């Protein structure tokens, strides 16, 4: 997979359930993209358009296949993105013909494998302590005092990035997430801001979810968000450890393993097109 040229930078546009990415390969030549350029490219009318931009770097740690730098479309860097990891896992598995690849991010080392036509990623340990979310001060992460309209008391989970999960009794499709999402994202109790999920439990093995992503806004899917919702459902006694999370863009199968505390996420990915752009 060779994307770098002398004059232009090649990229692959991919998505996981509509959560979309512009993926650049910086393994053969160092690649740095300023935040203002990421913002311009992320515009869906005048640029490539994406939720996140990802740069594939050479591995930094023994036993890994690549290092991923992940940026929201507002130019901010984030520690993890589950759907992007699944997309790049598919790219590198196809490239290397390996059975699995290990990808390192700012937050963790993640293992990706093919599961039929889908891609599964072991997202590793979840963090539930208030210091690791992080929260501004000590609170019970099962009941964080955040109140915005119908949203009351969040379940806080960190899956490589912070999440605030709210379980609603009503249909989440009608909820004004575009108004409430940014308010919760910037609540002072979250010093690094937070992703925001609203969820409705359909059964012990099925959850409907929508997401406001930190630094991006409403997206059709969020892998780490789906993991956070699944973990929150178990912690509140609402769901089993294996669930299907129904997002705007499709379904993700999530398992929070009791044996090692790891969360495994499985779902579809797709390549949209390949292109090149001057940076």
C-alpha positions in Angstrom: 0.0 0.0 0.0 1.9 3.1 -1.3 0.1 6.4 -1.0 2.9 9.0 -0.8 4.1 10.7 -4.1 6.5 13.6 -4.5 3.9 16.2 -5.5 0.6 14.9 -4.1 -0.5 12.8 -1.2 -2.7 9.8 -1.9 -5.4 8.7 0.5 -8.0 6.0 0.9 -11.6 7.0 1.9 -13.2 4.3 4.0 -16.1 4.0 6.4 -17.3 1.7 9.2 -21.1 1.9 9.3 -21.0 5.4 7.9 -18.3 6.7 10.3 -15.9 7.8 7.6 -12.2 8.4 7.4 -9.5 9.8 5.1 -6.5 7.5 5.5 -3.0 8.6 4.6 0.1 6.4 4.6 3.1 7.9 6.3 5.3 4.8 6.5 7.6 5.4 3.5 7.9 9.2 4.0 7.2 11.2 7.2 3.9 13.0 6.9 2.7 15.9 9.0 -0.7 17.6 8.3 -1.4 20.9 10.1 -4.7 21.2 11.9 -5.9 24.0 9.7 -5.4 21.7 6.7 -7.3 18.9 8.3 -10.2 21.3 9.0 -10.2 22.3 5.3 -10.0 18.8 4.0 -12.7 17.7 6.5 -15.3 20.1 5.0 -17.9 18.0 3.2 -18.7 20.7 0.6 -15.2 22.0 -0.3 -12.9 19.2 0.9 -12.7 15.4 1.1 -15.2 15.2 4.0 -14.7 12.9 6.9 -15.3 12.4 10.6 -11.6 11.6 11.2 -8.3 11.7 9.4 -5.8 9.0 10.1 -2.1 8.8 9.3 -0.5 5.3 9.2 3.1 5.6 10.6 5.8 2.9 10.9 5.5 0.9 14.1 7.0 2.4 17.3 6.8 -0.7 19.5 8.1 -4.3 19.0 5.3 -6.7 18.0 3.2 -4.0 16.3 2.5 -3.5 12.6 1.8 0.3 12.5 1.2 3.3 14.6 -2.0 5.3 14.0 -2.3 9.1 14.4 -6.0 10.0 14.5 -7.5 13.5 14.1 -11.1 14.7 14.4 -12.3 17.0 11.6 -11.7 20.0 13.8 -8.0 19.2 13.8 -7.7 17.8 17.3 -5.8 14.6 17.9 -7.6 11.7 19.7 -6.3 8.6 21.4 -8.5 6.0 19.8 -11.1 5.3 17.1 -12.6 1.8 16.9 -14.1 2.1 13.5 -10.9 3.6 12.0 -8.9 0.8 13.6 -11.2 -1.7 11.9 -10.8 0.0 8.5 -7.1 0.1 8.7 -6.9 -3.4 10.1 -8.7 -4.5 6.9 -6.3 -2.5 4.7 -3.2 -4.0 6.4 -4.5 -7.5 6.5 -5.2 -7.3 2.8 -1.7 -5.9 2.2 0.2 -8.4 4.3 -2.0 -11.4 3.9 -1.5 -11.9 7.7 -4.2 -13.4 9.8 -4.1 -10.5 12.2 -2.4 -7.1 12.7 -1.6 -5.2 15.8 -2.1 -1.4 15.6 -0.8 1.1 18.2 -2.6 4.3 18.9 -2.0 7.1 21.4 -4.1 5.2 23.9 -3.4 1.5 23.4 -2.3 -1.4 21.2 -5.2 -3.0 19.4 -5.4 -6.3 17.6 -7.5 -6.6 14.4 -8.6 -9.9 12.8 -11.1 -10.8 10.0 -14.4 -12.3 11.2 -15.8 -13.6 7.9 -16.4 -10.5 5.8 -16.3 -8.3 9.0 -13.4 -7.0 11.0 -13.1 -7.6 14.8 -10.9 -5.4 17.0 -9.8 -6.2 20.5 -10.1 -2.7 22.1 -8.3 -3.9 25.3 -9.1 -2.8 28.8 -11.8 -0.3 29.7 -11.1 2.3 32.4 -13.8 3.0 34.9 -11.9 5.0 37.6 -12.8 8.7 37.8 -9.1 9.7 37.4 -8.8 7.8 34.1 -12.0 9.0 32.4 -10.9 11.7 33.4 -13.3 13.7 35.6 -12.4 17.0 37.2 -12.9 15.5 40.7 -13.9 12.3 42.4 -17.4 11.0 41.4 -19.1 7.6 41.1 -18.6 6.9 37.4 -21.9 5.0 37.4 -23.7 8.2 38.3 -21.9 11.3 37.2 -23.9 14.5 38.0 -24.5 15.9 34.5 -27.9 17.4 33.8 -28.9 18.8 30.4 -32.6 18.8 29.7 -33.8 15.1 29.7 -30.2 13.9 30.3 -29.6 13.2 34.0 -26.7 11.3 35.5 -24.2 9.9 33.1 -22.3 6.6 33.1 -18.6 7.5 32.5 -16.4 5.0 30.6 -13.0 5.4 28.9 -12.3 3.2 25.9 -9.2 5.0 24.8 -11.2 8.2 25.0 -13.8 9.5 27.4 -17.6 8.8 27.0 -20.7 9.9 28.9 -23.5 7.4 28.4 -27.2 8.2 29.1 -29.9 5.5 29.1 -33.3 6.9 28.0 -36.7 5.3 28.3 -37.9 7.1 25.1 -36.9 6.6 21.5 -33.5 8.1 21.0 -34.3 9.0 17.3 -36.5 11.9 18.4 -34.0 13.2 21.0 -32.4 16.7 20.2 -28.9 15.4 20.4 -27.6 18.2 18.2 -28.5 20.6 21.1 -27.7 18.5 24.1 -24.5 16.8 22.7 -22.3 19.9 22.6 -23.4 21.0 26.1 -22.5 17.7 27.7 -19.3 17.5 25.7 -18.1 20.7 27.2 -19.4 20.2 30.8 -16.7 21.4 33.2 -16.7 18.0 34.9 -14.9 16.6 31.8 -11.6 18.4 31.7 -10.7 16.8 28.3 -14.3 17.1 27.1 -16.3 13.9 26.3 -18.1 11.9 23.7 -21.8 11.6 24.4 -24.0 8.6 23.8 -27.8 8.3 24.3 -29.1 4.8 24.4 -32.3 2.8 24.7 -32.2 -0.8 25.8 -34.3 -2.9 23.5 -33.5 -6.3 25.2 -30.6 -7.7 27.2 -28.8 -8.4 23.9 -29.7 -5.3 21.9 -29.3 -1.6 22.4 -30.2 1.4 20.2 -27.6 4.2 20.3 -26.9 7.6 18.9 -23.7 9.5 19.4 -22.3 13.0 19.6 -18.5 12.7 19.0 -16.1 15.0 20.8 -14.6 17.4 18.2 -16.8 16.1 15.4 -20.5 16.3 16.2 -23.2 13.7 15.3 -21.8 10.8 13.4 -23.6 7.7 12.0 -21.5 5.4 14.1 -18.8 5.4 16.8 -16.9 2.2 17.7 -15.5 3.3 21.0 -19.0 4.8 21.8 -20.7 1.4 21.1 -18.2 -0.2 23.4 -18.8 2.4 26.1 -22.6 1.8 25.8 -22.2 -2.0 26.1 -20.0 -1.6 29.2 -22.4 0.9 30.7 -25.3 -1.5 30.1 -23.5 -4.3 31.9 -22.5 -2.1 34.8 -26.1 -0.9 35.3 -27.4 -4.5 35.1 -29.4 -3.8 32.0 -27.7 -6.1 29.4 -25.6 -9.2 29.0 -21.9 -9.0 28.1 -22.6 -9.8 24.5 -24.8 -7.3 22.8 -25.7 -5.9 19.4 -25.5 -2.1 19.3 -27.8 -0.5 16.7 -26.3 2.8 15.4 -27.6 5.1 12.7 -25.2 3.5 10.2 -25.7 -0.1 11.1 -24.9 -2.7 13.8 -21.8 -3.5 15.8 -21.5 -6.7 17.9 -19.8 -5.9 21.2 -18.5 -8.4 23.8 -17.1 -7.2 27.2 -15.1 -10.3 28.2 -15.2 -11.1 31.9 -12.0 -13.2 31.6 -9.7 -10.3 30.8 -11.8 -7.1 30.9 -11.2 -6.6 27.2 -13.9 -5.3 24.9 -14.1 -6.8 21.4 -16.0 -5.0 18.6 -17.0 -6.7 15.3 -18.7 -5.1 12.3 -18.5 -4.2 8.6 -16.1 -1.8 6.9 -16.0 -0.6 3.3 -13.6 1.2 1.0 -15.3 4.1 -0.8 -12.7 5.4 -3.2 -9.0 6.4 -3.5 -7.8 9.8 -4.4 -4.9 12.3 -4.1 -4.7 15.8 -2.7 -2.1 18.5 -2.4 -1.2 19.4 1.1 
